[in-house]
Amino acid sequence: MIYLIFAMVFAVLVSFFAIQNAIPVTIHFLAWSGTTSFAIVVFGSTGAGILIALLSQGMVQLRLRLSLRQAESRIHELEQALIKTEILDRDTRFEEKLEAERLL
């Protein structure tokens, strides 16, 4: 929730800045150049930054989910192995007890 409030305040500040600086500027990129409003440049740059941040965060989330899924799978395997070990141990103790009773 606090992230959303921060994002909204940031958007308002960027909007005020862009509207107050709505002068035409020339953009040069490699062999291309064009004239546009400074507000468009500010909004475009802010949008590109947000998009890059969201994509990188998405990659981190994807990596964490994959790691979590692998860990949960490993936990399940180890739990199954523990159950088998406990069953074998119980059966061994039961057989030893039967053998001890037969000797009496």
PDB file as gemmi writes it, atoms N, CA and C in Angstrom:
CRYST1    1.000    1.000    1.000  90.00  90.00  90.00 P 1                      
ATOM      1  N   MET A   1       0.818  -1.189   0.000  1.00  0.00           N  
ATOM      2  CA  MET A   1       0.000   0.000   0.000  1.00  0.00           C  
ATOM      3  C   MET A   1       0.862   1.253   0.000  1.00  0.00           C  
ATOM      4  N   ILE A   2       1.933   1.231   0.780  1.00  0.00           N  
ATOM      5  CA  ILE A   2       2.798   2.402   0.846  1.00  0.00           C  
ATOM      6  C   ILE A   2       3.492   2.617  -0.493  1.00  0.00           C  
ATOM      7  N   TYR A   3       3.773   1.511  -1.190  1.00  0.00           N  
ATOM      8  CA  TYR A   3       4.388   1.604  -2.512  1.00  0.00           C  
ATOM      9  C   TYR A   3       3.456   2.330  -3.479  1.00  0.00           C  
ATOM     10  N   LEU A   4       2.179   2.032  -3.409  1.00  0.00           N  
ATOM     11  CA  LEU A   4       1.198   2.675  -4.285  1.00  0.00           C  
ATOM     12  C   LEU A   4       1.097   4.171  -3.990  1.00  0.00           C  
ATOM     13  N   ILE A   5       1.096   4.534  -2.727  1.00  0.00           N  
ATOM     14  CA  ILE A   5       1.049   5.952  -2.356  1.00  0.00           C  
ATOM     15  C   ILE A   5       2.297   6.671  -2.858  1.00  0.00           C  
ATOM     16  N   PHE A   6       3.452   6.055  -2.675  1.00  0.00           N  
ATOM     17  CA  PHE A   6       4.702   6.640  -3.163  1.00  0.00           C  
ATOM     18  C   PHE A   6       4.664   6.810  -4.679  1.00  0.00           C  
ATOM     19  N   ALA A   7       4.171   5.825  -5.386  1.00  0.00           N  
ATOM     20  CA  ALA A   7       4.092   5.902  -6.846  1.00  0.00           C  
ATOM     21  C   ALA A   7       3.158   7.023  -7.293  1.00  0.00           C  
ATOM     22  N   MET A   8       2.057   7.192  -6.591  1.00  0.00           N  
ATOM     23  CA  MET A   8       1.116   8.257  -6.952  1.00  0.00           C  
ATOM     24  C   MET A   8       1.720   9.639  -6.699  1.00  0.00           C  
ATOM     25  N   VAL A   9       2.405   9.817  -5.586  1.00  0.00           N  
ATOM     26  CA  VAL A   9       3.063  11.092  -5.294  1.00  0.00           C  
ATOM     27  C   VAL A   9       4.130  11.374  -6.342  1.00  0.00           C  
ATOM     28  N   PHE A  10       4.898  10.364  -6.697  1.00  0.00           N  
ATOM     29  CA  PHE A  10       5.931  10.514  -7.722  1.00  0.00           C  
ATOM     30  C   PHE A  10       5.315  10.911  -9.061  1.00  0.00           C  
ATOM     31  N   ALA A  11       4.215  10.284  -9.431  1.00  0.00           N  
ATOM     32  CA  ALA A  11       3.548  10.605 -10.698  1.00  0.00           C  
ATOM     33  C   ALA A  11       3.048  12.049 -10.712  1.00  0.00           C  
ATOM     34  N   VAL A  12       2.518  12.509  -9.597  1.00  0.00           N  
ATOM     35  CA  VAL A  12       2.045  13.894  -9.515  1.00  0.00           C  
ATOM     36  C   VAL A  12       3.215  14.866  -9.646  1.00  0.00           C  
ATOM     37  N   LEU A  13       4.320  14.581  -8.969  1.00  0.00           N  
ATOM     38  CA  LEU A  13       5.494  15.450  -9.056  1.00  0.00           C  
ATOM     39  C   LEU A  13       6.053  15.501 -10.471  1.00  0.00           C  
ATOM     40  N   VAL A  14       6.146  14.357 -11.120  1.00  0.00           N  
ATOM     41  CA  VAL A  14       6.631  14.318 -12.505  1.00  0.00           C  
ATOM     42  C   VAL A  14       5.683  15.085 -13.412  1.00  0.00           C  
ATOM     43  N   SER A  15       4.401  14.944 -13.192  1.00  0.00           N  
ATOM     44  CA  SER A  15       3.415  15.666 -14.011  1.00  0.00           C  
ATOM     45  C   SER A  15       3.565  17.173 -13.851  1.00  0.00           C  
ATOM     46  N   PHE A  16       3.687  17.657 -12.610  1.00  0.00           N  
ATOM     47  CA  PHE A  16       3.878  19.094 -12.388  1.00  0.00           C  
ATOM     48  C   PHE A  16       5.145  19.591 -13.073  1.00  0.00           C  
ATOM     49  N   PHE A  17       6.213  18.845 -12.930  1.00  0.00           N  
ATOM     50  CA  PHE A  17       7.478  19.236 -13.548  1.00  0.00           C  
ATOM     51  C   PHE A  17       7.348  19.300 -15.061  1.00  0.00           C  
ATOM     52  N   ALA A  18       6.747  18.291 -15.641  1.00  0.00           N  
ATOM     53  CA  ALA A  18       6.620  18.237 -17.097  1.00  0.00           C  
ATOM     54  C   ALA A  18       5.723  19.349 -17.629  1.00  0.00           C  
ATOM     55  N   ILE A  19       4.626  19.624 -16.953  1.00  0.00           N  
ATOM     56  CA  ILE A  19       3.693  20.656 -17.422  1.00  0.00           C  
ATOM     57  C   ILE A  19       4.325  22.044 -17.319  1.00  0.00           C  
ATOM     58  N   GLN A  20       5.101  22.286 -16.273  1.00  0.00           N  
ATOM     59  CA  GLN A  20       5.738  23.588 -16.107  1.00  0.00           C  
ATOM     60  C   GLN A  20       6.891  23.792 -17.084  1.00  0.00           C  
ATOM     61  N   ASN A  21       7.407  22.717 -17.659  1.00  0.00           N  
ATOM     62  CA  ASN A  21       8.523  22.801 -18.600  1.00  0.00           C  
ATOM     63  C   ASN A  21       8.101  22.266 -19.962  1.00  0.00           C  
ATOM     64  N   ALA A  22       7.023  22.794 -20.488  1.00  0.00           N  
ATOM     65  CA  ALA A  22       6.462  22.289 -21.747  1.00  0.00           C  
ATOM     66  C   ALA A  22       7.050  23.020 -22.956  1.00  0.00           C  
ATOM     67  N   ILE A  23       8.343  23.226 -22.966  1.00  0.00           N  
ATOM     68  CA  ILE A  23       8.988  23.892 -24.099  1.00  0.00           C  
ATOM     69  C   ILE A  23       9.359  22.857 -25.151  1.00  0.00           C  
ATOM     70  N   PRO A  24       9.463  23.254 -26.417  1.00  0.00           N  
ATOM     71  CA  PRO A  24       9.874  22.293 -27.442  1.00  0.00           C  
ATOM     72  C   PRO A  24      11.371  21.991 -27.337  1.00  0.00           C  
ATOM     73  N   VAL A  25      11.710  20.739 -27.491  1.00  0.00           N  
ATOM     74  CA  VAL A  25      13.112  20.302 -27.469  1.00  0.00           C  
ATOM     75  C   VAL A  25      13.368  19.415 -28.675  1.00  0.00           C  
ATOM     76  N   THR A  26      14.626  19.398 -29.113  1.00  0.00           N  
ATOM     77  CA  THR A  26      15.025  18.539 -30.225  1.00  0.00           C  
ATOM     78  C   THR A  26      15.714  17.311 -29.652  1.00  0.00           C  
ATOM     79  N   ILE A  27      15.266  16.161 -30.065  1.00  0.00           N  
ATOM     80  CA  ILE A  27      15.823  14.882 -29.623  1.00  0.00           C  
ATOM     81  C   ILE A  27      16.703  14.343 -30.745  1.00  0.00           C  
ATOM     82  N   HIS A  28      17.924  13.938 -30.417  1.00  0.00           N  
ATOM     83  CA  HIS A  28      18.831  13.317 -31.386  1.00  0.00           C  
ATOM     84  C   HIS A  28      19.120  11.899 -30.912  1.00  0.00           C  
ATOM     85  N   PHE A  29      18.900  10.940 -31.787  1.00  0.00           N  
ATOM     86  CA  PHE A  29      19.196   9.541 -31.469  1.00  0.00           C  
ATOM     87  C   PHE A  29      19.769   8.885 -32.714  1.00  0.00           C  
ATOM     88  N   LEU A  30      21.044   8.537 -32.658  1.00  0.00           N  
ATOM     89  CA  LEU A  30      21.782   7.984 -33.792  1.00  0.00           C  
ATOM     90  C   LEU A  30      21.618   8.915 -34.994  1.00  0.00           C  
ATOM     91  N   ALA A  31      21.030   8.458 -36.083  1.00  0.00           N  
ATOM     92  CA  ALA A  31      20.870   9.305 -37.269  1.00  0.00           C  
ATOM     93  C   ALA A  31      19.521  10.009 -37.283  1.00  0.00           C  
ATOM     94  N   TRP A  32      18.691   9.780 -36.292  1.00  0.00           N  
ATOM     95  CA  TRP A  32      17.345  10.342 -36.262  1.00  0.00           C  
ATOM     96  C   TRP A  32      17.320  11.556 -35.345  1.00  0.00           C  
ATOM     97  N   SER A  33      16.515  12.526 -35.699  1.00  0.00           N  
ATOM     98  CA  SER A  33      16.280  13.665 -34.810  1.00  0.00           C  
ATOM     99  C   SER A  33      14.849  14.137 -35.003  1.00  0.00           C  
ATOM    100  N   GLY A  34      14.288  14.686 -33.948  1.00  0.00           N  
ATOM    101  CA  GLY A  34      12.914  15.164 -34.008  1.00  0.00           C  
ATOM    102  C   GLY A  34      12.657  16.175 -32.917  1.00  0.00           C  
ATOM    103  N   THR A  35      11.646  16.984 -33.094  1.00  0.00           N  
ATOM    104  CA  THR A  35      11.280  18.000 -32.115  1.00  0.00           C  
ATOM    105  C   THR A  35       9.964  17.598 -31.456  1.00  0.00           C  
ATOM    106  N   THR A  36       9.955  17.706 -30.135  1.00  0.00           N  
ATOM    107  CA  THR A  36       8.751  17.381 -29.375  1.00  0.00           C  
ATOM    108  C   THR A  36       8.724  18.213 -28.098  1.00  0.00           C  
ATOM    109  N   SER A  37       7.670  18.132 -27.368  1.00  0.00           N  
ATOM    110  CA  SER A  37       7.539  18.857 -26.105  1.00  0.00           C  
ATOM    111  C   SER A  37       8.409  18.194 -25.035  1.00  0.00           C  
ATOM    112  N   PHE A  38       8.968  19.022 -24.169  1.00  0.00           N  
ATOM    113  CA  PHE A  38       9.775  18.500 -23.071  1.00  0.00           C  
ATOM    114  C   PHE A  38       8.936  17.609 -22.156  1.00  0.00           C  
ATOM    115  N   ALA A  39       7.666  17.918 -22.031  1.00  0.00           N  
ATOM    116  CA  ALA A  39       6.769  17.102 -21.208  1.00  0.00           C  
ATOM    117  C   ALA A  39       6.689  15.676 -21.747  1.00  0.00           C  
ATOM    118  N   ILE A  40       6.622  15.546 -23.076  1.00  0.00           N  
ATOM    119  CA  ILE A  40       6.582  14.207 -23.688  1.00  0.00           C  
ATOM    120  C   ILE A  40       7.877  13.454 -23.395  1.00  0.00           C  
ATOM    121  N   VAL A  41       9.006  14.171 -23.467  1.00  0.00           N  
ATOM    122  CA  VAL A  41      10.298  13.537 -23.177  1.00  0.00           C  
ATOM    123  C   VAL A  41      10.343  13.068 -21.721  1.00  0.00           C  
ATOM    124  N   VAL A  42       9.877  13.897 -20.806  1.00  0.00           N  
ATOM    125  CA  VAL A  42       9.882  13.529 -19.382  1.00  0.00           C  
ATOM    126  C   VAL A  42       8.970  12.329 -19.134  1.00  0.00           C  
ATOM    127  N   PHE A  43       7.753  12.384 -19.672  1.00  0.00           N  
ATOM    128  CA  PHE A  43       6.827  11.258 -19.488  1.00  0.00           C  
ATOM    129  C   PHE A  43       7.370   9.982 -20.130  1.00  0.00           C  
ATOM    130  N   GLY A  44       7.937  10.117 -21.319  1.00  0.00           N  
ATOM    131  CA  GLY A  44       8.496   8.941 -22.002  1.00  0.00           C  
ATOM    132  C   GLY A  44       9.657   8.336 -21.237  1.00  0.00           C  
ATOM    133  N   SER A  45      10.549   9.190 -20.734  1.00  0.00           N  
ATOM    134  CA  SER A  45      11.693   8.701 -19.960  1.00  0.00           C  
ATOM    135  C   SER A  45      11.245   8.049 -18.655  1.00  0.00           C  
ATOM    136  N   THR A  46      10.284   8.673 -17.999  1.00  0.00           N  
ATOM    137  CA  THR A  46       9.755   8.098 -16.759  1.00  0.00           C  
ATOM    138  C   THR A  46       9.081   6.756 -17.032  1.00  0.00           C  
ATOM    139  N   GLY A  47       8.294   6.713 -18.089  1.00  0.00           N  
ATOM    140  CA  GLY A  47       7.630   5.453 -18.456  1.00  0.00           C  
ATOM    141  C   GLY A  47       8.625   4.360 -18.801  1.00  0.00           C  
ATOM    142  N   ALA A  48       9.684   4.727 -19.548  1.00  0.00           N  
ATOM    143  CA  ALA A  48      10.709   3.736 -19.895  1.00  0.00           C  
ATOM    144  C   ALA A  48      11.418   3.231 -18.640  1.00  0.00           C  
ATOM    145  N   GLY A  49      11.703   4.129 -17.710  1.00  0.00           N  
ATOM    146  CA  GLY A  49      12.342   3.720 -16.454  1.00  0.00           C  
ATOM    147  C   GLY A  49      11.465   2.791 -15.636  1.00  0.00           C  
ATOM    148  N   ILE A  50      10.187   3.112 -15.577  1.00  0.00           N  
ATOM    149  CA  ILE A  50       9.243   2.253 -14.846  1.00  0.00           C  
ATOM    150  C   ILE A  50       9.148   0.886 -15.510  1.00  0.00           C  
ATOM    151  N   LEU A  51       9.089   0.870 -16.837  1.00  0.00           N  
ATOM    152  CA  LEU A  51       9.005  -0.395 -17.569  1.00  0.00           C  
ATOM    153  C   LEU A  51      10.244  -1.254 -17.335  1.00  0.00           C  
ATOM    154  N   ILE A  52      11.413  -0.644 -17.381  1.00  0.00           N  
ATOM    155  CA  ILE A  52      12.654  -1.388 -17.137  1.00  0.00           C  
ATOM    156  C   ILE A  52      12.673  -1.935 -15.706  1.00  0.00           C  
ATOM    157  N   ALA A  53      12.248  -1.120 -14.743  1.00  0.00           N  
ATOM    158  CA  ALA A  53      12.211  -1.577 -13.347  1.00  0.00           C  
ATOM    159  C   ALA A  53      11.237  -2.736 -13.172  1.00  0.00           C  
ATOM    160  N   LEU A  54      10.066  -2.642 -13.800  1.00  0.00           N  
ATOM    161  CA  LEU A  54       9.080  -3.724 -13.690  1.00  0.00           C  
ATOM    162  C   LEU A  54       9.581  -5.010 -14.337  1.00  0.00           C  
ATOM    163  N   LEU A  55      10.237  -4.889 -15.488  1.00  0.00           N  
ATOM    164  CA  LEU A  55      10.769  -6.084 -16.153  1.00  0.00           C  
ATOM    165  C   LEU A  55      11.860  -6.743 -15.320  1.00  0.00           C  
ATOM    166  N   SER A  56      12.761  -5.933 -14.763  1.00  0.00           N  
ATOM    167  CA  SER A  56      13.822  -6.527 -13.945  1.00  0.00           C  
ATOM    168  C   SER A  56      13.244  -7.150 -12.676  1.00  0.00           C  
ATOM    169  N   GLN A  57      12.259  -6.499 -12.076  1.00  0.00           N  
ATOM    170  CA  GLN A  57      11.607  -7.061 -10.888  1.00  0.00           C  
ATOM    171  C   GLN A  57      10.868  -8.350 -11.234  1.00  0.00           C  
ATOM    172  N   GLY A  58      10.264  -8.384 -12.413  1.00  0.00           N  
ATOM    173  CA  GLY A  58       9.579  -9.598 -12.858  1.00  0.00           C  
ATOM    174  C   GLY A  58      10.542 -10.763 -13.012  1.00  0.00           C  
ATOM    175  N   MET A  59      11.739 -10.471 -13.528  1.00  0.00           N  
ATOM    176  CA  MET A  59      12.741 -11.529 -13.671  1.00  0.00           C  
ATOM    177  C   MET A  59      13.176 -12.048 -12.299  1.00  0.00           C  
ATOM    178  N   VAL A  60      13.352 -11.147 -11.352  1.00  0.00           N  
ATOM    179  CA  VAL A  60      13.727 -11.559  -9.995  1.00  0.00           C  
ATOM    180  C   VAL A  60      12.627 -12.426  -9.389  1.00  0.00           C  
ATOM    181  N   GLN A  61      11.372 -12.009  -9.541  1.00  0.00           N  
ATOM    182  CA  GLN A  61      10.245 -12.781  -9.008  1.00  0.00           C  
ATOM    183  C   GLN A  61      10.172 -14.165  -9.649  1.00  0.00           C  
ATOM    184  N   LEU A  62      10.398 -14.217 -10.958  1.00  0.00           N  
ATOM    185  CA  LEU A  62      10.367 -15.498 -11.664  1.00  0.00           C  
ATOM    186  C   LEU A  62      11.456 -16.425 -11.143  1.00  0.00           C  
ATOM    187  N   ARG A  63      12.659 -15.876 -10.951  1.00  0.00           N  
ATOM    188  CA  ARG A  63      13.766 -16.675 -10.435  1.00  0.00           C  
ATOM    189  C   ARG A  63      13.461 -17.171  -9.019  1.00  0.00           C  
ATOM    190  N   LEU A  64      12.878 -16.320  -8.188  1.00  0.00           N  
ATOM    191  CA  LEU A  64      12.542 -16.722  -6.822  1.00  0.00           C  
ATOM    192  C   LEU A  64      11.459 -17.798  -6.794  1.00  0.00           C  
ATOM    193  N   ARG A  65      10.462 -17.673  -7.665  1.00  0.00           N  
ATOM    194  CA  ARG A  65       9.406 -18.697  -7.725  1.00  0.00           C  
ATOM    195  C   ARG A  65       9.974 -20.042  -8.158  1.00  0.00           C  
ATOM    196  N   LEU A  66      10.887 -20.026  -9.135  1.00  0.00           N  
ATOM    197  CA  LEU A  66      11.514 -21.265  -9.588  1.00  0.00           C  
ATOM    198  C   LEU A  66      12.321 -21.888  -8.457  1.00  0.00           C  
ATOM    199  N   SER A  67      13.074 -21.069  -7.749  1.00  0.00           N  
ATOM    200  CA  SER A  67      13.867 -21.565  -6.628  1.00  0.00           C  
ATOM    201  C   SER A  67      12.970 -22.137  -5.531  1.00  0.00           C  
ATOM    202  N   LEU A  68      11.867 -21.460  -5.246  1.00  0.00           N  
ATOM    203  CA  LEU A  68      10.922 -21.947  -4.238  1.00  0.00           C  
ATOM    204  C   LEU A  68      10.313 -23.276  -4.652  1.00  0.00           C  
ATOM    205  N   ARG A  69       9.931 -23.396  -5.918  1.00  0.00           N  
ATOM    206  CA  ARG A  69       9.341 -24.641  -6.407  1.00  0.00           C  
ATOM    207  C   ARG A  69      10.341 -25.796  -6.288  1.00  0.00           C  
ATOM    208  N   GLN A  70      11.619 -25.533  -6.610  1.00  0.00           N  
ATOM    209  CA  GLN A  70      12.637 -26.576  -6.488  1.00  0.00           C  
ATOM    210  C   GLN A  70      12.840 -26.966  -5.026  1.00  0.00           C  
ATOM    211  N   ALA A  71      12.841 -25.978  -4.140  1.00  0.00           N  
ATOM    212  CA  ALA A  71      13.017 -26.272  -2.713  1.00  0.00           C  
ATOM    213  C   ALA A  71      11.838 -27.073  -2.169  1.00  0.00           C  
ATOM    214  N   GLU A  72      10.621 -26.714  -2.572  1.00  0.00           N  
ATOM    215  CA  GLU A  72       9.448 -27.465  -2.121  1.00  0.00           C  
ATOM    216  C   GLU A  72       9.486 -28.898  -2.636  1.00  0.00           C  
ATOM    217  N   SER A  73       9.944 -29.083  -3.858  1.00  0.00           N  
ATOM    218  CA  SER A  73      10.061 -30.429  -4.421  1.00  0.00           C  
ATOM    219  C   SER A  73      11.090 -31.244  -3.631  1.00  0.00           C  
ATOM    220  N   ARG A  74      12.206 -30.617  -3.287  1.00  0.00           N  
ATOM    221  CA  ARG A  74      13.248 -31.304  -2.527  1.00  0.00           C  
ATOM    222  C   ARG A  74      12.733 -31.658  -1.125  1.00  0.00           C  
ATOM    223  N   ILE A  75      11.987 -30.757  -0.508  1.00  0.00           N  
ATOM    224  CA  ILE A  75      11.402 -31.030   0.809  1.00  0.00           C  
ATOM    225  C   ILE A  75      10.465 -32.226   0.731  1.00  0.00           C  
ATOM    226  N   HIS A  76       9.638 -32.280  -0.306  1.00  0.00           N  
ATOM    227  CA  HIS A  76       8.711 -33.405  -0.471  1.00  0.00           C  
ATOM    228  C   HIS A  76       9.485 -34.715  -0.621  1.00  0.00           C  
ATOM    229  N   GLU A  77      10.553 -34.705  -1.425  1.00  0.00           N  
ATOM    230  CA  GLU A  77      11.367 -35.916  -1.601  1.00  0.00           C  
ATOM    231  C   GLU A  77      11.965 -36.367  -0.272  1.00  0.00           C  
ATOM    232  N   LEU A  78      12.495 -35.414   0.496  1.00  0.00           N  
ATOM    233  CA  LEU A  78      13.109 -35.761   1.776  1.00  0.00           C  
ATOM    234  C   LEU A  78      12.078 -36.256   2.785  1.00  0.00           C  
ATOM    235  N   GLU A  79      10.886 -35.677   2.770  1.00  0.00           N  
ATOM    236  CA  GLU A  79       9.823 -36.155   3.658  1.00  0.00           C  
ATOM    237  C   GLU A  79       9.441 -37.586   3.314  1.00  0.00           C  
ATOM    238  N   GLN A  80       9.337 -37.904   2.027  1.00  0.00           N  
ATOM    239  CA  GLN A  80       9.011 -39.267   1.612  1.00  0.00           C  
ATOM    240  C   GLN A  80      10.111 -40.236   2.028  1.00  0.00           C  
ATOM    241  N   ALA A  81      11.371 -39.816   1.881  1.00  0.00           N  
ATOM    242  CA  ALA A  81      12.483 -40.671   2.297  1.00  0.00           C  
ATOM    243  C   ALA A  81      12.453 -40.886   3.809  1.00  0.00           C  
ATOM    244  N   LEU A  82      12.121 -39.862   4.563  1.00  0.00           N  
ATOM    245  CA  LEU A  82      12.034 -39.983   6.017  1.00  0.00           C  
ATOM    246  C   LEU A  82      10.918 -40.938   6.419  1.00  0.00           C  
ATOM    247  N   ILE A  83       9.788 -40.851   5.760  1.00  0.00           N  
ATOM    248  CA  ILE A  83       8.669 -41.758   6.051  1.00  0.00           C  
ATOM    249  C   ILE A  83       9.084 -43.200   5.786  1.00  0.00           C  
ATOM    250  N   LYS A  84       9.755 -43.451   4.656  1.00  0.00           N  
ATOM    251  CA  LYS A  84      10.215 -44.813   4.340  1.00  0.00           C  
ATOM    252  C   LYS A  84      11.203 -45.307   5.386  1.00  0.00           C  
ATOM    253  N   THR A  85      12.106 -44.420   5.814  1.00  0.00           N  
ATOM    254  CA  THR A  85      13.090 -44.802   6.825  1.00  0.00           C  
ATOM    255  C   THR A  85      12.403 -45.134   8.144  1.00  0.00           C  
ATOM    256  N   GLU A  86      11.427 -44.340   8.538  1.00  0.00           N  
ATOM    257  CA  GLU A  86      10.699 -44.603   9.782  1.00  0.00           C  
ATOM    258  C   GLU A  86       9.936 -45.918   9.702  1.00  0.00           C  
ATOM    259  N   ILE A  87       9.352 -46.216   8.545  1.00  0.00           N  
ATOM    260  CA  ILE A  87       8.624 -47.479   8.372  1.00  0.00           C  
ATOM    261  C   ILE A  87       9.586 -48.648   8.462  1.00  0.00           C  
ATOM    262  N   LEU A  88      10.742 -48.546   7.787  1.00  0.00           N  
ATOM    263  CA  LEU A  88      11.730 -49.626   7.843  1.00  0.00           C  
ATOM    264  C   LEU A  88      12.257 -49.808   9.263  1.00  0.00           C  
ATOM    265  N   ASP A  89      12.499 -48.694   9.951  1.00  0.00           N  
ATOM    266  CA  ASP A  89      12.995 -48.773  11.325  1.00  0.00           C  
ATOM    267  C   ASP A  89      11.956 -49.431  12.233  1.00  0.00           C  
ATOM    268  N   ARG A  90      10.693 -49.070  12.060  1.00  0.00           N  
ATOM    269  CA  ARG A  90       9.614 -49.656  12.859  1.00  0.00           C  
ATOM    270  C   ARG A  90       9.502 -51.156  12.573  1.00  0.00           C  
ATOM    271  N   ASP A  91       9.575 -51.531  11.281  1.00  0.00           N  
ATOM    272  CA  ASP A  91       9.493 -52.951  10.932  1.00  0.00           C  
ATOM    273  C   ASP A  91      10.663 -53.732  11.511  1.00  0.00           C  
ATOM    274  N   THR A  92      11.850 -53.134  11.490  1.00  0.00           N  
ATOM    275  CA  THR A  92      13.030 -53.803  12.033  1.00  0.00           C  
ATOM    276  C   THR A  92      12.876 -54.017  13.537  1.00  0.00           C  
ATOM    277  N   ARG A  93      12.414 -52.996  14.250  1.00  0.00           N  
ATOM    278  CA  ARG A  93      12.200 -53.135  15.696  1.00  0.00           C  
ATOM    279  C   ARG A  93      11.130 -54.180  15.994  1.00  0.00           C  
ATOM    280  N   PHE A  94      10.077 -54.218  15.166  1.00  0.00           N  
ATOM    281  CA  PHE A  94       9.014 -55.200  15.351  1.00  0.00           C  
ATOM    282  C   PHE A  94       9.561 -56.612  15.164  1.00  0.00           C  
ATOM    283  N   GLU A  95      10.369 -56.808  14.117  1.00  0.00           N  
ATOM    284  CA  GLU A  95      10.947 -58.135  13.870  1.00  0.00           C  
ATOM    285  C   GLU A  95      11.891 -58.535  14.993  1.00  0.00           C  
ATOM    286  N   GLU A  96      12.673 -57.582  15.504  1.00  0.00           N  
ATOM    287  CA  GLU A  96      13.580 -57.884  16.613  1.00  0.00           C  
ATOM    288  C   GLU A  96      12.791 -58.269  17.866  1.00  0.00           C  
ATOM    289  N   LYS A  97      11.684 -57.597  18.087  1.00  0.00           N  
ATOM    290  CA  LYS A  97      10.842 -57.902  19.242  1.00  0.00           C  
ATOM    291  C   LYS A  97      10.231 -59.295  19.106  1.00  0.00           C  
ATOM    292  N   LEU A  98       9.756 -59.637  17.894  1.00  0.00           N  
ATOM    293  CA  LEU A  98       9.213 -60.979  17.669  1.00  0.00           C  
ATOM    294  C   LEU A  98      10.277 -62.047  17.880  1.00  0.00           C  
ATOM    295  N   GLU A  99      11.454 -61.789  17.385  1.00  0.00           N  
ATOM    296  CA  GLU A  99      12.552 -62.755  17.530  1.00  0.00           C  
ATOM    297  C   GLU A  99      12.903 -62.929  19.005  1.00  0.00           C  
ATOM    298  N   ALA A 100      12.907 -61.846  19.758  1.00  0.00           N  
ATOM    299  CA  ALA A 100      13.220 -61.925  21.191  1.00  0.00           C  
ATOM    300  C   ALA A 100      12.142 -62.716  21.927  1.00  0.00           C  
ATOM    301  N   GLU A 101      10.869 -62.553  21.536  1.00  0.00           N  
ATOM    302  CA  GLU A 101       9.786 -63.291  22.180  1.00  0.00           C  
ATOM    303  C   GLU A 101       9.861 -64.772  21.840  1.00  0.00           C  
ATOM    304  N   ARG A 102      10.303 -65.109  20.645  1.00  0.00           N  
ATOM    305  CA  ARG A 102      10.427 -66.522  20.258  1.00  0.00           C  
ATOM    306  C   ARG A 102      11.511 -67.221  21.067  1.00  0.00           C  
ATOM    307  N   LEU A 103      12.555 -66.476  21.411  1.00  0.00           N  
ATOM    308  CA  LEU A 103      13.655 -67.069  22.161  1.00  0.00           C  
ATOM    309  C   LEU A 103      13.274 -67.332  23.614  1.00  0.00           C  
ATOM    310  N   LEU A 104      12.262 -66.676  24.103  1.00  0.00           N  
ATOM    311  CA  LEU A 104      11.847 -66.880  25.497  1.00  0.00           C  
ATOM    312  C   LEU A 104      11.070 -68.101  25.631  1.00  0.00           C  
TER     313      LEU A 104                                                      
END                                                                             
